[in-house]
Amino acid sequence: VQLQASGGGLVQAGGSLRLSCTSSGSFASVDYMDWFRQAPGKQREYVGTILRTGMTNYADSVKGRFTISRDNAQRTVYLQMNNLKPEDTAIYYCRSSANTWGQGTKVTVSS
């Protein structure tokens, strides 16, 4: 099973983007899916999680601005990012509970 992340791009501060993470196989039985990000020169950091139940958890830095959802029929997890800030600039990665990582998608937020 592979994960394909997409949806990154360049956006102005205050704007929105929606990232997608699509599995090559079914993930209806996957316990959870995570999003991480890595800014230039910094360590990878946790963004959020969606459980198979649909429950979500977020890092304090994105809480209230980012929303994770999943569509089992499309085998896709989404990261809706609103009110983006320059400090959100990073490469965003998805990861399954089987410790499979997507290749990353770059998000750049200009001030």
C-alpha angles and dihedrals in degrees: 000000000000131000122219117198121198144155102078123136147124119307136165121248110278092030131115139237134180119214123200131204114193125190122218087217137033115292099178087113095045108118096219145343124218136200121211132175137202122203121203110284094004137100122262110270135199118256107173151309138230119201126213086255090059095250114140139204129193140193113252090244092065103027111128093017104058127055128190121205136165137214110198093189090057091039087230138131119200133207110200109197119193133176090021119201131203088250088063088070106121146106108278122215133189123211133188126218086253086067093249112149130207119227096253134249123229122237121189121186116193123206 
